[in-house]
Amino acid sequence: MSVAILDNFKILLKEAIEANIPDIHIKSDHPPFMRKPNGEIEVIPNFQTISKEDIEYIILEMAREEWVKNFIKELESDFSYKYEWHRFRVNIYNDSLGYSISIRHIREKLPTLWEVGFDSGLTELLHKEKWLILVTGPTGSWKSTTLAAMLDYINNHFKKHIITIEDPIEYNFKNGLSLINQREIGAHTHSFARAMKSALREDPDVIMVWEMRDPETISAALTLAETGHIVFSTLHTNDSVQSIDRIIDAFPSSQQWQIRMQLAMSLTAVISQQLIPAKDGEWRVLTHEVLINNDAVRNTILQGATHQLYSVLELSEKDGMILMDRHLQALYQNGLIDMKTFEVFIRDKDLLRTYTNV
């Protein structure tokens, strides 16, 4: 039985790759589900129900012994899995019916900056010698893809030492002009905070921190940026203003002034993005917001008036900034999204009539 289910599982992976399916979900006593390119979740047709025992065989096929031990102890675990030359990001977890698995296909080819929507103005940010750039958005919004594109650009244009701290490693980089060391939580280091502290003794120029999850990680990232390093990281927030607030609110009130100071002085840009349904109903398109830390943004952060950043974004397009609503407007006017999607994702509902009649 175990051989049969593993054979069927590998066939499932192969067919998903060929059909450009980004995510597969396996749940005890159900047939597997897939996330289609348009973002919808559907049952995969003509596939057997998978039992809890079947899922155990699949987990043992994908996971190393230490990952299985971590799963048993922590009730969930993240790791990467390779089948033939294809790579996947995997999360295994428990739910009310037993074990479940979430599998995301990682594209072999590294994306370019232009493929993820960067223009020449934003690319110029990567030519600075000291900064903190945050890529934010909900789960599944291509944050790691955008990070990979930026790192690949640096790798092929500059002679730097790049260290990545990931959970798990997704894209595999090859040294270009730069030297790249990739470290995975659990496999190569015990925690983000420990790896970031160690990085200071590893002579890096660029440090990519997979996610700023807690005050310790946030504080370490800000310190690294302050001390002359180039730092990338991500947050799970819906827009750039929420990202600023999330960082500050992660700390007790007695420390928030210091964090505001550090953030105002070290931040270069926040890139917030979402994947939303395309007009044709078959795909999704990437929409983004770009906040660049100029004098107006810096003063607003220091004054604790982050709600005013929406107005700064609206008035600063000449500086390379773009408000999410403006990008949504452009997508609608160019026929890439329909009115229903425009209405759902626009933040300022009062301006909807103005936007659609511009």
C-alpha positions in Angstrom: 0.0 0.0 0.0 2.8 2.4 0.9 4.5 1.9 -2.5 1.2 2.6 -4.4 0.4 5.8 -2.5 3.9 7.1 -3.0 3.8 6.4 -6.7 0.4 8.2 -6.9 1.8 11.1 -4.9 4.7 11.6 -7.3 2.3 11.4 -10.3 0.2 14.1 -8.5 3.3 16.4 -8.1 4.2 15.9 -11.8 0.7 16.7 -13.1 0.5 19.7 -10.8 3.8 21.1 -12.2 2.6 20.5 -15.8 -0.7 22.3 -15.1 1.0 25.2 -13.4 -0.7 24.5 -10.1 1.1 26.6 -7.4 -0.3 24.8 -4.3 -1.5 21.3 -3.3 -3.3 20.6 0.0 -3.6 17.0 1.4 -6.1 16.3 4.2 -6.8 13.1 6.0 -9.7 11.1 4.6 -10.2 13.5 1.7 -9.0 13.6 -1.9 -6.3 16.3 -2.4 -7.1 19.9 -3.2 -5.3 22.3 -5.4 -5.1 26.1 -5.7 -5.6 27.0 -9.3 -3.6 29.8 -11.0 -6.7 32.1 -10.5 -6.5 31.6 -6.7 -9.5 29.3 -6.3 -9.3 26.1 -4.2 -10.8 22.9 -5.8 -10.7 19.2 -5.3 -8.2 17.5 -7.7 -10.4 15.4 -10.0 -10.0 11.6 -10.4 -7.7 11.2 -7.4 -8.3 8.8 -4.5 -9.2 9.7 -0.9 -6.0 9.8 1.2 -6.2 8.2 4.6 -4.2 9.3 7.7 -1.9 6.3 7.2 -1.3 7.3 3.6 -0.3 10.8 4.7 2.2 9.3 7.2 3.9 7.5 4.3 4.0 10.7 2.3 5.5 12.6 5.2 8.1 10.0 5.7 9.0 10.2 2.0 9.4 14.0 2.1 10.8 14.8 5.5 14.2 14.0 7.1 14.2 12.3 10.5 14.9 15.6 12.4 11.9 17.3 10.7 9.6 14.4 11.6 10.8 14.6 15.3 10.2 18.4 15.2 6.7 17.7 13.8 5.9 15.2 16.6 7.1 17.7 19.2 5.8 21.0 17.8 2.7 19.6 16.0 3.7 21.4 12.8 6.9 21.7 10.7 8.3 23.5 7.7 10.9 22.2 5.3 11.8 22.0 1.6 11.4 18.9 -0.6 13.0 18.0 -3.9 11.4 15.6 -6.4 13.5 15.0 -9.5 14.8 18.6 -10.3 11.7 20.3 -8.9 11.6 21.9 -5.4 8.7 22.4 -3.0 8.1 24.3 0.2 6.2 22.0 2.6 4.2 22.6 5.8 2.9 19.6 7.7 0.4 20.1 10.6 -2.3 18.4 12.6 -6.0 19.2 12.4 -9.2 17.8 13.8 -9.1 14.8 11.4 -5.4 13.9 11.6 -2.5 15.1 9.5 -2.5 17.7 6.7 0.1 18.8 4.2 0.5 22.1 2.3 2.9 21.9 -0.7 4.0 24.9 -2.8 6.0 24.5 -6.0 9.1 26.7 -6.1 10.0 27.7 -9.7 13.4 26.6 -10.8 14.1 29.7 -12.7 14.8 32.8 -10.6 12.5 35.7 -11.6 13.9 39.0 -12.8 13.0 42.3 -11.2 11.0 43.3 -14.3 9.0 40.0 -14.1 7.8 41.0 -10.6 6.9 44.5 -11.6 9.9 46.6 -10.7 10.6 49.7 -12.8 14.0 51.4 -13.2 13.3 53.9 -10.4 12.7 51.2 -7.8 15.8 49.3 -9.1 17.9 52.3 -8.2 17.2 51.6 -4.5 19.3 48.5 -4.8 22.3 50.6 -5.7 22.4 52.2 -2.2 25.1 51.0 0.2 23.0 51.0 3.4 19.3 50.3 3.8 16.4 48.2 5.1 13.9 47.1 2.5 10.7 45.3 3.6 8.5 43.2 1.3 5.0 42.8 2.9 1.7 41.2 2.0 -0.6 38.3 2.9 0.5 34.6 2.6 0.9 33.6 -1.1 1.5 37.1 -2.4 4.9 36.3 -3.9 6.9 38.0 -1.2 9.7 35.4 -1.4 9.6 35.7 -5.2 10.2 39.4 -5.0 13.0 38.9 -2.4 14.6 36.3 -4.7 14.5 38.7 -7.7 16.2 41.5 -5.7 18.9 39.2 -4.3 19.5 37.8 -7.8 19.9 41.4 -9.1 22.5 42.2 -6.4 24.2 38.9 -7.0 24.7 39.6 -10.7 25.5 43.4 -10.4 27.7 43.8 -7.3 30.6 42.1 -5.5 29.0 41.5 -2.1 28.8 38.8 0.5 25.1 37.8 0.8 23.8 35.7 3.7 20.2 34.5 3.7 18.4 33.2 6.8 15.3 31.2 5.5 12.5 29.0 6.8 12.8 26.9 4.7 15.3 27.7 1.8 13.2 28.2 -1.4 15.2 29.4 -4.3 18.8 28.0 -4.6 21.2 30.7 -5.7 24.5 30.2 -7.5 27.4 32.7 -6.9 27.4 35.4 -9.5 29.6 38.4 -8.9 28.7 37.9 -5.2 29.3 35.2 -2.7 26.0 33.7 -1.3 25.6 31.6 1.8 22.1 30.3 2.5 21.1 29.1 5.9 17.9 27.3 6.9 16.2 27.4 10.3 16.4 24.0 11.9 18.9 22.6 9.5 21.7 25.2 9.7 20.8 27.3 12.7 18.4 27.2 15.6 16.6 30.5 15.3 16.5 33.8 13.3 17.8 35.8 16.2 20.8 33.5 16.8 21.6 33.4 13.1 21.4 37.2 12.8 23.7 37.7 15.8 26.2 35.2 14.3 26.0 37.1 11.0 27.8 40.0 12.5 30.9 37.8 12.7 30.5 36.4 9.2 31.5 39.5 7.3 28.3 40.1 5.3 27.3 43.0 3.2 23.7 41.9 2.6 21.5 39.9 4.9 18.1 38.5 4.0 15.9 37.6 7.0 13.0 35.5 5.9 10.5 37.2 8.3 10.5 39.7 11.1 8.4 37.5 13.4 9.0 38.9 16.9 10.6 41.9 18.8 14.0 40.1 19.0 14.2 39.6 15.3 12.9 43.1 14.5 15.4 44.7 16.8 18.3 42.6 15.3 17.2 43.6 11.8 17.1 47.3 12.6 20.5 47.1 14.3 22.1 45.4 11.3 20.7 48.1 9.0 22.0 50.8 11.4 25.5 49.3 11.4 26.0 49.6 7.7 24.5 46.4 6.4 21.9 45.9 3.6 18.9 44.1 5.1 15.9 42.5 3.4 12.9 41.0 5.3 9.2 40.4 5.1 6.1 41.0 7.2 2.5 39.6 6.9 0.7 43.0 6.5 -1.7 44.3 3.9 -0.1 47.6 3.1 3.0 49.7 3.9 1.4 51.8 6.6 0.3 48.7 8.5 3.8 47.5 8.2 5.2 50.5 10.0 2.6 50.2 12.7 3.2 46.4 13.1 6.9 47.0 13.7 6.4 49.7 16.3 3.5 48.0 18.1 5.5 44.8 18.5 7.3 46.6 21.4 6.1 47.8 24.7 5.3 51.5 24.9 8.5 52.2 26.9 10.6 51.1 23.9 8.5 52.5 21.0 10.2 55.9 20.7 13.6 54.2 20.3 12.1 51.8 17.6 10.6 54.8 15.8 14.0 56.5 15.8 15.8 53.4 14.5 13.1 52.7 11.9 13.0 56.3 10.6 16.8 56.4 10.3 17.4 52.9 8.7 14.3 52.2 6.6 14.7 52.7 2.8 11.4 51.3 1.4 8.4 49.1 2.1 7.0 47.2 -0.9 3.5 45.8 -0.2 1.9 43.5 -2.7 -1.1 41.3 -3.3 -2.1 38.7 -5.9 -5.6 39.4 -7.1 -7.9 37.8 -9.7 -7.3 38.8 -13.3 -10.2 39.8 -15.5 -10.1 36.6 -17.6 -10.7 34.5 -14.4 -7.9 32.2 -15.2 -4.9 33.9 -13.6 -4.0 36.4 -10.9 -2.1 39.7 -11.3 0.3 41.3 -8.9 -0.6 44.7 -7.5 1.8 46.7 -5.3 2.4 49.7 -3.1 5.8 51.4 -2.7 6.6 53.6 0.2 10.1 55.2 0.0 11.5 56.8 3.1 12.0 60.5 2.3 12.0 63.4 4.7 8.2 63.5 4.8 7.9 59.8 5.6 10.7 60.0 8.2 9.1 62.9 10.0 5.7 61.2 10.0 7.2 58.1 11.6 9.0 60.1 14.2 5.8 62.1 15.1 3.8 58.9 15.5 1.3 60.1 12.8 1.6 57.0 10.6 -2.1 57.4 9.4 -0.8 60.4 7.4 1.4 58.2 5.3 -1.5 57.5 3.0 -1.6 61.1 2.0 2.2 61.2 1.6 2.0 58.2 -0.7 -0.7 59.9 -2.7 1.3 63.1 -3.2 4.7 61.5 -3.8 4.5 59.7 -7.1 7.3 61.9 -8.4 9.6 60.3 -5.8 8.8 56.8 -7.1 6.1 56.0 -4.6 2.7 54.5 -5.5 -0.4 54.0 -3.4 -2.0 50.6 -3.7 -5.3 52.2 -4.8 -3.5 53.9 -7.7 -2.0 50.7 -8.9 -5.5 49.0 -8.7 -6.9 52.0 -10.7 -4.2 51.4 -13.4 -4.9 47.7 -13.5 -8.7 48.4 -13.9 -8.2 51.0 -16.6 -5.9 48.8 -18.5 -8.4 46.0 -18.5 -6.5 43.6 -16.3 -9.0 43.4 -13.5 -12.8 43.8 -13.5 -15.0 46.2 -11.5 -15.9 43.6 -8.9 -12.2 43.0 -8.0 -11.5 46.7 -8.0 -14.3 47.3 -5.5 -13.1 44.4 -3.2 -9.5 45.4 -3.0 -9.6 49.2 -3.0 -8.9 50.7 0.4 -10.6 54.1 0.0 -14.2 53.2 -0.9 -15.2 56.9 -0.9 -12.9 57.5 -3.9 -14.2 54.5 -5.9 -16.5 56.7 -8.0 -13.7 59.1 -8.8 -11.3 56.4 -9.7 -13.7 54.6 -12.1 -14.6 57.9 -13.8 -11.1 59.3 -14.2 
